[in-house]
Amino acid sequence: MNSINVSLGTAVVLGLEDAPVEVAPKTAYLLLGGRCSMNCAFCPRALRSDVRRNSPPMLSRVTWPDFEEGETLARLADSFERGEVKRCCIQVTVSEGYIKRTLGLVKAIKRLSDIPVDVAILPKSVAENEALVESGVDHIGFGLDAACERVFQQVKGGNWRKFLLLIEETAGCFPGHVAVHLIVGLGESEREMAEMIQTMHDLGVIIGLFAFTPVRGTALAGSPPPRISTYRKMQVALYLISNDYAKADDFSFSPEGRLVSFNTPNLLELLSNGVAFQTSGCPHCNRPFYNERPGGVIYNYPRPLSGDEIRRACRQISLLT
């Protein structure tokens, strides 16, 4: 029997595990593939990471135990029918036959349910992306991660310009079907991140913002996570840009690339609903505690914020002009 890895929170929602969950995921997260052939310095699935190979897989802080595939997909369909999950996102490692296996899994899900399916994957061509869309994939998620070529070469490696071109071509061929992941705290400046957010928005791409999370056994295990003030500023930049309230060119930066003003007179009013500080990305992707520990610093709120939380998040920005 085939097995598939399921994020622990998703496993609880699907009734595969019995464990306390502070906030339930609204997207069901599945993991396809073993050790990745890529070597991203922050990733526990990287080719040369020292994360134990005989333990449940990890991505960021999340563990992904494995379950029988048929039962998992049946429970996924039932959970969607009951309204417990709103979509499914398949995380795919670069391993032998990964595109073919992804297409097979998407088709198997679609035979059982109308649940929207996203894939976080590293395709090599527009033709592969076309096959994914034709199989029923709603969003293709590119792990761009780095905000600039300098950081990309340091933490991921590969051809930066070719990767950007593939994102651009795919966004042009399949409007509304492309997403990118960007990680704050890999060594970029605030200006570089804001400008990359603007570049992706101009392409019509959905942006999921993540905070770098050091994980034991990875090349960056000893590096610190981003300062909360920096992350809050990048969340606000994403919110303003993605809603067309402002452009990166409107912001002011120090000579070192630190964001010192949004130059948005009604900023407090725009932030008053707290949405800027919630998890960003595809619809219903709340990724509970992917980058944080319960009770610790919350980078991405997986639910609506209280009034006190909104005020605290605004204070953490360290500028309100």
Secondary structure as GFF3:
##gff-version 3
##sequence-region A 1 321
A	DSSP	beta_strand	3	6	.	.	.	ID=ss1
A	DSSP	alpha_helix	8	13	.	.	.	ID=ss2
A	DSSP	beta_strand	27	32	.	.	.	ID=ss3
A	DSSP	beta_strand	58	59	.	.	.	ID=ss4
A	DSSP	beta_strand	62	63	.	.	.	ID=ss5
A	DSSP	beta_strand	66	68	.	.	.	ID=ss6
A	DSSP	alpha_helix	69	81	.	.	.	ID=ss7
A	DSSP	beta_strand	87	92	.	.	.	ID=ss8
A	DSSP	alpha_helix	98	112	.	.	.	ID=ss9
A	DSSP	beta_strand	117	120	.	.	.	ID=ss10
A	DSSP	alpha_helix	126	135	.	.	.	ID=ss11
A	DSSP	beta_strand	137	145	.	.	.	ID=ss12
A	DSSP	alpha_helix	149	155	.	.	.	ID=ss13
A	DSSP	alpha_helix	160	173	.	.	.	ID=ss14
A	DSSP	beta_strand	178	184	.	.	.	ID=ss15
A	DSSP	alpha_helix	190	202	.	.	.	ID=ss16
A	DSSP	beta_strand	206	211	.	.	.	ID=ss17
A	DSSP	alpha_helix	228	242	.	.	.	ID=ss18
A	DSSP	three_ten_helix	248	250	.	.	.	ID=ss19
A	DSSP	beta_strand	252	253	.	.	.	ID=ss20
A	DSSP	beta_strand	259	261	.	.	.	ID=ss21
A	DSSP	alpha_helix	267	271	.	.	.	ID=ss22
A	DSSP	three_ten_helix	275	277	.	.	.	ID=ss23
A	DSSP	alpha_helix	307	316	.	.	.	ID=ss24
###
